[in-house]
Amino acid sequence: MARLDLDLDRRVTVTLSRRNLLALLHKLYWPGSEREIWNTDCYRDRKPVSDLLLILRCEEDEEHYARRTAPPGPMHPASEAFIEKLGETRW
């Protein structure tokens, strides 16, 4: 499952395995899915804590970017090509 790391310098790191990333992507296309994965594998300053819950949620681009005033920024051309090709595939 995903892991959340909170550091003193106010940095938040969310780590996903390839398996969990693909599961979250699958939930985006799965009818009726809540489009979320939850986990309590959370750390504060490299020490495990039990008072946090990590919820990772996915949403369609149209839903996500509708709240922004500017479109998403550019990505590496190889990433853009991968995303475009993946978008042609419906799960």
Protein Blocks (a to p, Z undefined) as FASTA:
>chain_A
ZZddddfkopacddddfklmmmmmmmmmmghiaoiacdfbdceehiacfkbccddddddf
klmmmmpmbdcddddfklmmmmmmmmmpcZZ
